[in-house]
Amino acid sequence: MCGCYIMALIPGRCGAAPVQNIGAYGLELAQRFDSLAAWDFASQRLVRMTGAECAFGYRDSLFKHALAGGRLILSVTLALPKRWQPVEGYADLARELRERGVARPDARAIFDAVVAIRRRKLPDPAVIGNAGSFFKNPVVSREEHQALLARYPSLVGYPQPGGSVKLAAGWLIEAVGLKGVTRGRAGVYEKQALVLVNRGGATGAEILAMAREVQEKVAEAFGVRLEPEPVVV
């Protein structure tokens, strides 16, 4: 998607990518972003915005806050490195490449590996209703991580710049026993606990009730609040 091979099969359109600052397997849109063109409804004119003006964060941007509903993204310009370097440090991706016997991957090899991983772990929106990952991976301080790790030695976390640690939301949800659980017509996907699914005919209220149950049980067990990734309208 948007020319970034490592983001293959992320559901959505290119114009929505900056809103979420989409990312996967060690790369975010912000790292390949140059600018965008958008229609500003208030001034009734076309504007261009740089990455700094978009205020990108982890699955976040100004379009989810001050500019929510205020601008329509028309085009996105990427800045790709002239000398291509593979981004292959993410554990699942590195494992997939090893299993495929790929020692020096090119862009196509990484694309194929990402597609294979996502098709194994994530439901096809055309078959099972879902919005991809429903929750952000929560970021905690080093001290919070150490305290949790003392209680849960198998806790999955990824060190971040500045000393914080990003926890695997899917691991937290699975640890409280909600992976594969269904409530009415809404549920937690059995192959990836980070994904909420519509089993068929679920209402928005049912999906949100399922989301609240996940948030409450994770907060009760770990003292960590999960934030939704999708924008609820």
N, C-alpha and C positions, 0 to 999 in steps of 0.2 A: 504494500500500500504506500502511495505517495513516493515511490521510488526507493523505499527503504526495505531491502530484501528481508531483513530480520523481523520486520513487522508483518510478514505474510499472514493472511487470513484474519487479521483483526477486523471484526465486523464494523461497518460504517463507511462513510465517504471521506474523500480527501479534505473537503471543506470543513468537516467536523473534527478533523485530527487536532488542530490547534486548540480547540475548546477544551479537550481532555488532556492535551499534551500526551498523546498516546505513546505507549512504549511496550517493549517486550524483550526478554532475553538479553538484557544489558544495554539497551539503546533506547533513548527517548527522542521524540520528534524535535525537541528543542536543540538537540545536538547536531541536527542536520538542517535547521531552519534558518532562512535568510529574512524573509518578509512575507507579508500577505496583503491582499487588497480586499477591502470591505466597504459595504455601503452603510453609511451612518444615517440612521433614521431621523435623528434629531436635527441634524444640519442639512439633510437631504443632499449629501455629496459623497463622492468616492474618496476614501482615505487609504493610506498605506501605513502599515505598522511593522516595526522591527521586533525582534525577539524580546528585547528589553521592555518595549511598550506593551507586549502581551503578558508580561509578568508571569512567565511559566514557572510552575512548581510541579511537585510530584502529582501527576494526574490532575493538574489544576492550571488555571489561567485566569486572566482578567475577564474572560467571556463567561465565567461561572459566577462572577461577583459584580463589580461595578458596571460591566458592559453586558450583563445578562439580558438578552432580548434587544439590545441597543444597536447591534451591528450584524450585518449579514456577510459572512465570509464568501468571497467570490473566487479567489484564486490564492494559491500558496506557492511561494518560490523557495526551493531548497538550495542549500550550499553543500554540495558533495565534495569530499576531499579529492584532490587531483591524483594523489597516490593512494590507491585503495588498500585498506588494511582490514582483515577480518575481525569482527567482534565475536569472540567465541569463548569468553571466560565464564559465561553462565553455566552452572553445573549441569542442568538437564541437556543443554545444547552440546556441551563438551562431551558428555556421555554418549549422546546420540551419534556424534561424529566418530568417536572411538569405535562404537559398535558397527559403524559403517565402514571402518577401516580407512577413514579419511584423515591423513596426517597433515596435509597442507590444503585446507579448503579454499575454494574460490567462492564467489558470490552465489553461484548456482548451487553448490554443495550445501552452503548454509541455508539457502532458501528451501531446498528440498528437505533438509533436516528439521527446520522450523515447521514446515507444513506437516511432516509426519508426526511430530510431537503434538501439535495442536489437534490434529485429527484423532489421535489416540485419546487425548485427555479432555477435549472440549466438545460440546454438542454442536451440531450444525444448526444454526438459527432457522434454516429452511425446513428442518425436520422437528426440532424441539425448540419451542420459544425460549429465548434467553438473550441477554444483553452482554454476553461475555462475562468477564470478572465483575462481580457485583460489589465487592468490597476492596478498598485500598489495603495494601499491606501496611500495618501500623508501624510507625517509627517511635522508638523509645530511647531514653538516655542509656548510657553505658551502665549506670548504676541499676536502673530498672531491669535491664537485660541480665545482669549478673544475679540479681535477686530471683528472677524468674528461672534462670538456668539452674540455680541451686535447688529449686523445687522440681523442675522438669528438665532433667539432663538431656533429653532428646529434642528439646525446643530448637526449631529451625530459625536462624537469624542471619542477616547479611550486614557486615560492618559498613557504615556510611562515613563520608567525609565529616570531620569534626568530632568523631567519637560516638555518634548515635548508632543505633542498630535497627535495621528494618526487619520486622518479624514476618513470617509467612502466615498470612491470614488463613490460608487453606489448612495449614497444620493446626491452628488454634480451633477452627471450626470442627475439624475431624476429631480433635482431642476431647471436645465436649459431647461427642456422640451424635452429631447432626449430619454427617456425610451420608447421603442417600435417603434422608428422611423426607417424607411427603406429608404435607398438611392439606387435606382436601385436594385441590388441583395445583397447588404450588409446592415446590420442594427444593432440596439441595441436591445438586447433581452427584450421582454415585461415583463418577470417575474423577471429579475435581470439586472439592467442597467450596471453592471460591465462587462457584457459579450457581445462581438460583435459576430454576427452570419453571416454565409453564407446562404442566403435564397435559394441558388441553382445556381451554375455556376458563382458565383462572382470571379473576378480575385483578385490577391494580391493587385493590385493598387486600386481596389474598397474598399477593407477592410482598407487599409492604409488611403484612403481619408476619410472614415467614422471615423477612429481613429483621424485624424487631426481635423475634425470638432468638435468632442467631446473635444479634448484638447483645442482648441481655444475658445469654448464657456464657458468652465469651467474657463479658465484663465481670460477671459473678465469679468465674473461675480464675481469671488472670488479671483482673483489674485493668484491662485494656479495652478501649472503645473502638469498634470498627466503624469506619466511615464509608458510606456508599460511594461507588464510582459514578454510576449513571446520574444524570440530572433528572429529577422527578418533576414532571409538569402536571 
